[in-house]
């Protein structure tokens, strides 16, 4: 397959802060429990009302694990699409972001029926649909990471830094989504604030989470919520108003240098065969911040069988982790970090 031409934008990244271990909330990563899957890359993880973990794998299947992780059933198959961000609705149905075909879907877990809720905006097909949340009034918010590149070329968007990511809103079935924010740098994870007054949005390409106000005098405005020492991915609401942030990898000094340099350097790098391109530094990493954006927990460490955390969900005293690179989900006991 011919790869799309890169059109890099010169960008000066923010100054790199101290390493995560210097932050107040740093802890070594607790021991992980791995649950093997029959597919690769459970990009996001969510938990339903019965305590069952849901995830989607690369071959298009949406899986549901029993609470003890010993059994897995296939709820639906969206192949040739690829499930990414998930959201369990109050009625038990599941919103699914199809990151490969560019669709927002709704799945009935009882029948396996798949509905397309959105696949275009203003006549333009959606591209890399990434994550989704539903508000109490039924409004659905979702992110499109890139309008130029699909899930299999995510590195291109990070290299190019052209800012084609968007935040979209779907008010009801049959409506066309409306664009709330444009120009985002790989818009990714999404979470509602504890009181529903704002959305937290991960901008992977800018090493930060932003806050978009939904109500009050600030409605419609965005601001930086927290700057991060690495690449944030999906977000998950936690106990006590915490926001968990899946961290794929630390910042790369070479990538920062390339962003400041002439575009030709990145164009040349993009011509390198995909297996030879640099990838995320292997690590397992999650951060939790409070409603003021202050770091409360920073948990990082190596694991021989798990890396590149892309999804995070808290449930019943455990933190569940997803990844794009492994045939498993992972979890650990939150009691080990003294929540």
C-alpha positions, -999 to +999 in steps of 0.1 A: +000+000+000+013+034-010+018+057+020+004+092+020+028+121+015+038+138+047+033+176+049+052+185+082+046+217+101+075+232+120+067+233+157+086+242+189+076+217+216+071+231+251+101+227+274+105+193+288+098+191+325+115+169+351+110+132+349+078+117+363+096+102+393+103+137+406+066+145+409+048+142+442+027+113+432+054+090+419+052+053+428+067+022+413+042+003+392+024-024+413+025-060+402+004-066+371-021-094+365-023-103+328-054-117+311-045-133+278-069-126+248-076-144+215-067-112+196-041-085+195-043-049+208-072-042+232-068-004+226-094+007+251-109-010+282-142-002+299-163-020+326-200-026+325-225-026+353-219-062+361-181-057+365-172-073+331-144-058+311-150-049+275-123-043+248-119-045+211-091-063+192-073-057+159-093-083+139-125-064+145-141-082+174-156-066+205-149-089+235-164-091+270-145-108+298-161-123+329-153-105+361-125-130+370-111-127+334-113-164+328-139-164+301-143-142+270-172-139+246-175-120+213-203-095+214-199-083+178-175-082+149-170-050+130-143-063+106-128-049+084-131-021+110-111-018+141-126-011+176-109+017+195-126+038+222-156+023+239-185+036+261-211+015+279-245+032+279-270+032+307-292+007+288-262-017+283-256-010+247-220+000+237-207+029+217-177+018+196-152+040+177-142+023+145-107+037+140-101+020+107-133+026+088-140+060+104-173+054+120-191+058+154-211+027+161-236+014+186-236-023+195-263-043+212-244-069+233-275-092+235-279-096+197-246-084+182-265-059+161-243-030+149-257+004+140-237+033+124-244+065+143-220+087+123-195+083+095-193+118+080-194+155+089-204+181+063-203+156+036-167+146+045-160+110+056-146+106+091-111+092+093-095+081+126-124+080+151-108+075+185-127+078+217-163+085+229-183+095+260-220+099+266-235+126+289-264+120+312-288+137+288-278+113+260-255+137+241-225+118+227-191+134+224-163+118+204-129+125+190-114+122+155-076+120+159-067+128+123-085+138+092-055+128+071-042+095+084-058+062+095-051+041+126-024+021+107-005+053+100-008+070+134+029+078+135+025+100+104+001+123+122+025+127+152+054+134+128+035+158+106+019+178+135-006+194+112-034+195+138-064+180+120-079+164+151-114+173+162-139+171+190-175+163+178-209+162+193-239+141+184-271+153+200-295+125+189-299+096+166-301+105+129-284+139+134-251+148+118-223+155+142-212+190+148-176+202+153-170+217+187-132+220+184-109+218+154-071+220+150-063+195+177-030+176+177-041+140+175-073+143+196-075+111+216-089+101+250-120+117+263-137+119+297-165+139+313-157+159+345-172+145+377-200+171+376-205+169+338-195+206+333-165+199+312-147+174+290-111+164+294-094+157+260-060+141+254-040+158+228-014+131+222+007+152+197+010+181+222+018+161+253-012+174+273-048+171+283-070+200+277-103+210+293-134+221+272-161+237+292-197+226+285-216+248+310-213+281+329-196+313+319-167+294+304-189+273+281-173+267+247-138+276+259-107+254+261-077+255+283-047+234+292-057+210+320-023+193+326+010+192+307+026+158+306+061+143+302+049+118+276+022+108+251-013+106+267-038+082+251-072+073+265-087+087+297-108+071+325-128+086+353-117+074+387-129+075+423-128+107+443-130+128+411-096+116+398-089+114+361-067+085+350-045+090+320-030+062+299+005+071+290+019+053+259+055+064+263+078+092+275+087+121+252+114+114+227+142+141+224+148+131+188+112+137+179+113+171+196+143+180+176+126+168+143+096+190+151+118+220+154+138+212+122+132+216+085+103+195+072+126+176+049+140+156+078+106+142+087+097+135+051+128+115+048+121+096+080+086+087+067+101+070+037+118+045+059+100+011+059+075+008+087+093-020+106+124+002+109+106+033+122+112+041+159+084+031+182+073+040+217+098+033+245+086+001+263+071+010+296+038+006+316+026+040+328-005+057+341-010+091+357-040+103+378-048+140+383-074+157+404-100+182+392-075+210+393-051+191+370-026+183+399-008+150+397-019+127+425-005+093+412+023+086+387+028+049+383+055+037+360+077+007+355+089-021+332+070-053+324+083-081+303+049-090+288+030-057+286+038-022+274+025+010+257-007+016+278-035+030+256-066+024+278-074+027+315-105+020+336-110+019+373-135-005+389-140-020+423-105-013+436-086-024+404-072-004+375-075-021+341-051-014+313-054-017+275-026-016+248-022-016+211+007-039+211-001-070+232-026-099+231-037-092+267-053-067+291-036-061+324-048-049+359-034-042+393-048-036+428-052+001+436-047-006+473-010-009+465-009+029+457-029+040+487-058+058+470 
